[in-house]
Amino acid sequence: NSNITFKVYLHKNMQQYSSQLSTFIPNVKIILLGEETPLELITKSHLMITDYSSVSWDFCYLGKPLIFYRFDLPQYENDRESYIPLNKDIIGDVVFDEDELIKLISYFVANDFVVKEKYRSYQQQILPNLDNDNCKRIYNEVKVLTIKNHA
């Protein structure tokens, strides 16, 4: 689809390598540090493809589809521990090779970037209150805890 732009934004620790990436494909844009913020990219994008980044939870919060492309899972698990099982679909599809990735991108393009039902159900379980009252709930909870701790 020629109306789709793929924006590639490297993690802040990897931004130094952005200048080494180049593309001659007009629909692929390498985003350099300072051109767009992660927040701008998250809010404007319809689909996120990431590996392990916790920014995926922000995308999940917005009810947008995620693909976790974990081509290096054995090496990653050897180097560090994770708080979630990395080989399971939790808030988005997990793929391990390019063919799976391309199939999923095509799926989401064909389905107007709608979150799959199994992820939407899980998102509703873990984020039951998607509204504008989060700060109010946090404030009230802190107030209750403060009163309990001073009683």
Salt bridges, closest charged atoms under 4 A:
GLU35 OE1 - LYS29 NZ 3.70
GLU36 OE2 - LYS7 NZ 2.90
ASP89 OD2 - LYS118 NZ 3.80
ASP93 OD1 - LYS116 NZ 3.06
ASP131 OD1 - ARG137 NH2 2.80
